[in-house]
């Protein structure tokens, strides 16, 4: 037998042995059998873990129940606070409404009967008619809309005056009145003042001196209501502005 043949036979034997070793079946280890004592110990340990878990669960339930009771108590307190706040808002609304009604009474019983003759006498005007709460509307995008509102409106053949009334006159009220007057002039046909000279006035039950000075410098009449004396104090600006 040649050397080459001997090498091939040796390789086949080695391959055959390797194949057999790889194909050898694995044995499954036998399960350990428990004794009665071991089972009792195992069961006791499992029961102890189960009891601990159950106790933890019950403790969590008790804690959540306590939190829910606390939350319910807080909700009751919150509900009481909300009710109290609602009542306070209602009372405040009634108070504000009462103030609004009082202001309406001032307009009706003091301002309306007295302002036209007083303004005419002080400024040499010729206002003939007076109207309270005059609303001016205009058409915007084919719809009739409210443009502005005047607390009191004085009107004559050639003159008109828009009057704004506040409980306590502020500089911001003066500025808004100036804007209102310009708006009326810009929509003079809707305001029914076309061809008429437009004047402005501001009225307050309380008028502080800085506000009075500011309004007079802006060319507005300043009227202060003397409710206890049932009269009006009127200041005419040095340079009366018209629109």
MARVEX-152882 format. One line per 5 residues: number of its first residue (from 1); their letters; for each residue x, y negated, z negated of C-alpha. Coordinates in nm, 2 decimals. Example, Ala and Ser with C-alpha at 12.3 -4.5 7.8 and 13.67 -1.06 7.14 Angstrom:
1> as> 1.23/0.45/-0.78; 1.37/0.11/-0.71
//
This chain:
1> xxxxx> 0.00/0.00/0.00; 0.14/-0.34/0.10; 0.20/-0.63/-0.13; -0.09/-0.83/0.02; -0.34/-0.55/-0.04
6> xxxxx> -0.24/-0.52/-0.40; -0.29/-0.89/-0.46; -0.64/-0.87/-0.31; -0.74/-0.58/-0.53; -0.61/-0.75/-0.84
11> xxxxx> -0.82/-1.07/-0.75; -1.13/-0.87/-0.70; -1.09/-0.70/-1.04; -1.04/-1.03/-1.21; -1.35/-1.18/-1.04
16> xxxxx> -1.55/-0.88/-1.13; -1.45/-0.91/-1.50; -1.52/-1.28/-1.50; -1.87/-1.23/-1.35; -1.95/-0.97/-1.61
21> xxxxx> -1.84/-1.20/-1.90; -2.05/-1.49/-1.76; -2.36/-1.27/-1.71; -2.35/-1.12/-2.06; -2.68/-1.17/-2.24
26> xxxxx> -2.70/-1.39/-2.55; -2.84/-1.24/-2.86; -3.12/-1.43/-3.05; -3.03/-1.46/-3.42; -3.27/-1.30/-3.65
31> xxxxx> -3.50/-1.53/-3.86; -3.42/-1.55/-4.22; -3.69/-1.40/-4.43; -3.82/-1.60/-4.73; -3.86/-1.45/-5.07
36> xxxxx> -4.17/-1.53/-5.27; -3.96/-1.75/-5.50; -3.82/-1.94/-5.21; -4.17/-1.99/-5.06; -4.31/-2.12/-5.39
41> xxxxx> -4.02/-2.36/-5.42; -4.07/-2.48/-5.06; -4.44/-2.52/-5.11; -4.39/-2.71/-5.43; -4.15/-2.95/-5.26
46> xxxxx> -4.39/-3.00/-4.96; -4.68/-3.07/-5.21; -4.47/-3.32/-5.40; -4.39/-3.51/-5.07; -4.76/-3.50/-4.98
51> xxxxx> -4.86/-3.63/-5.32; -4.60/-3.91/-5.30; -4.73/-4.01/-4.95; -5.09/-4.00/-5.06; -5.00/-4.22/-5.37
56> xxxxx> -4.82/-4.47/-5.14; -5.12/-4.48/-4.91; -5.36/-4.54/-5.20; -5.14/-4.81/-5.33; -5.14/-4.98/-4.99
61> xxxxx> -5.52/-4.96/-4.98; -5.55/-5.11/-5.33; -5.31/-5.39/-5.23; -5.51/-5.46/-4.92; -5.84/-5.46/-5.11
66> xxxxx> -5.69/-5.70/-5.36; -5.57/-5.93/-5.08; -5.92/-5.91/-4.92; -6.08/-6.01/-5.25; -5.84/-6.30/-5.28
71> xxxxx> -5.91/-6.40/-4.92; -6.28/-6.38/-4.99; -6.24/-6.61/-5.29; -6.03/-6.85/-5.09; -6.29/-6.85/-4.81
76> xxxxx> -6.56/-6.93/-5.07; -6.34/-7.22/-5.19; -6.28/-7.33/-4.83; -6.65/-7.31/-4.76; -6.72/-7.53/-5.06
81> xxxxx> -6.46/-7.78/-4.95; -6.60/-7.79/-4.60; -6.95/-7.84/-4.73; -6.83/-8.12/-4.95; -6.64/-8.28/-4.66
86> xxxxx> -6.95/-8.25/-4.44; -7.16/-8.42/-4.71; -6.90/-8.70/-4.74; -6.90/-8.75/-4.36; -7.28/-8.76/-4.36
91> xxxxx> -7.28/-9.02/-4.64; -7.01/-9.22/-4.45; -7.22/-9.21/-4.13; -7.52/-9.34/-4.32; -7.31/-9.61/-4.47
96> xxxxx> -7.17/-9.71/-4.13; -7.52/-9.70/-3.99; -7.63/-9.92/-4.26; -7.35/-10.16/-4.18; -7.46/-10.15/-3.82
101> xxxxx> -7.81/-10.23/-3.92; -7.70/-10.51/-4.14; -7.50/-10.66/-3.85; -7.81/-10.63/-3.64; -8.00/-10.83/-3.90
106> xxxxx> -7.73/-11.10/-3.90; -7.76/-11.13/-3.53; -8.14/-11.14/-3.54; -8.19/-11.37/-3.84; -7.88/-11.60/-3.83
111> xxxxx> -7.69/-11.59/-3.50; -7.97/-11.57/-3.24; -8.19/-11.86/-3.37; -7.91/-12.09/-3.44; -7.62/-12.04/-3.20
116> xxxxx> -7.78/-12.18/-2.89; -7.87/-12.53/-3.03; -7.55/-12.54/-3.23; -7.33/-12.46/-2.93; -7.53/-12.71/-2.71
121> xxxxx> -7.48/-12.98/-2.97; -7.11/-12.92/-3.03; -7.00/-12.86/-2.67; -7.26/-13.08/-2.48; -7.39/-12.77/-2.31
126> xxxxx> -7.74/-12.71/-2.16; -7.81/-12.34/-2.24; -8.18/-12.28/-2.22; -8.22/-11.90/-2.26; -8.07/-11.65/-2.51
131> xxxxx> -8.06/-11.27/-2.49; -7.93/-11.02/-2.74; -7.76/-10.70/-2.64; -7.75/-10.77/-2.27; -7.62/-10.48/-2.07
136> xxxxx> -7.45/-10.53/-1.73; -7.45/-10.24/-1.48; -7.28/-10.20/-1.15; -7.27/-9.95/-0.87; -6.95/-9.73/-0.86
141> xxxxx> -6.92/-9.45/-0.61; -7.29/-9.48/-0.52; -7.39/-9.44/-0.89; -7.52/-9.71/-1.12; -7.29/-9.73/-1.42
146> xxxxx> -7.26/-9.95/-1.73; -7.00/-10.22/-1.68; -7.01/-10.39/-2.02; -7.24/-10.52/-2.29; -7.27/-10.86/-2.45
151> xxxxx> -7.40/-10.90/-2.81; -7.55/-11.24/-2.72; -7.58/-11.40/-2.38; -7.66/-11.77/-2.34; -7.77/-11.90/-2.00
156> xxxxx> -7.86/-12.23/-1.83; -7.89/-12.36/-1.48; -7.52/-12.41/-1.43; -7.36/-12.24/-1.74; -7.35/-11.91/-1.92
161> xxxxx> -7.18/-11.79/-2.23; -7.09/-11.44/-2.35; -7.08/-11.40/-2.73; -6.91/-11.11/-2.91; -7.00/-11.05/-3.28
166> xxxxx> -6.79/-10.86/-3.53; -6.82/-10.81/-3.91; -6.45/-10.89/-3.95; -6.30/-11.05/-3.64; -5.96/-10.92/-3.53
171> xxxxx> -5.71/-11.04/-3.27; -5.78/-10.72/-3.08; -6.15/-10.82/-3.06; -6.04/-11.15/-2.91; -5.84/-10.97/-2.65
176> xxxxx> -6.13/-10.74/-2.56; -6.36/-11.04/-2.53; -6.12/-11.20/-2.29; -6.11/-10.88/-2.08; -6.49/-10.87/-2.09
181> xxxxx> -6.52/-11.23/-1.97; -6.29/-11.16/-1.67; -6.48/-10.84/-1.59; -6.81/-11.04/-1.59; -6.66/-11.29/-1.35
186> xxxxx> -6.53/-11.02/-1.13; -6.88/-10.88/-1.11; -7.07/-11.21/-1.13; -7.36/-11.09/-0.91; -7.43/-10.79/-1.14
191> xxxxx> -7.39/-11.01/-1.44; -7.63/-11.27/-1.29; -7.38/-11.56/-1.34; -7.28/-11.62/-0.98; -7.25/-12.00/-0.92
196> xxxxx> -7.24/-12.06/-1.30; -6.95/-12.16/-1.52; -6.88/-11.89/-1.78; -6.77/-11.97/-2.14; -6.68/-11.73/-2.42
201> xxxxx> -6.73/-11.72/-2.79; -6.65/-11.48/-3.08; -6.85/-11.45/-3.40; -6.75/-11.30/-3.73; -6.89/-11.27/-4.08
206> xxxxx> -6.52/-11.28/-4.18; -6.28/-11.48/-3.98; -5.92/-11.52/-4.11; -5.73/-11.83/-4.02; -5.47/-11.66/-3.80
211> xxxxx> -5.74/-11.50/-3.59; -5.93/-11.82/-3.57; -5.62/-12.00/-3.44; -5.55/-11.73/-3.19; -5.90/-11.73/-3.05
216> xxxxx> -5.91/-12.11/-3.02; -5.58/-12.11/-2.84; -5.73/-11.87/-2.59; -6.01/-12.12/-2.52; -6.29/-11.94/-2.70
221> xxxxx> -6.55/-12.09/-2.94; -6.51/-11.94/-3.29; -6.83/-11.89/-3.50; -6.82/-11.78/-3.86; -7.14/-11.66/-4.03
226> xxxxx> -7.22/-11.81/-4.36; -7.48/-11.55/-4.46; -7.54/-11.68/-4.81; -7.60/-12.03/-4.67; -7.79/-11.91/-4.37
231> xxxxx> -7.58/-12.11/-4.13; -7.30/-12.10/-3.87; -6.96/-12.27/-3.88; -6.85/-12.33/-3.52; -6.51/-12.44/-3.41
236> xxxxx> -6.46/-12.57/-3.05; -6.12/-12.51/-2.88; -5.92/-12.82/-2.79; -5.89/-12.68/-2.44; -6.21/-12.49/-2.36
241> xxx> -6.14/-12.21/-2.12; -6.39/-12.11/-1.85; -6.41/-11.81/-1.62
//
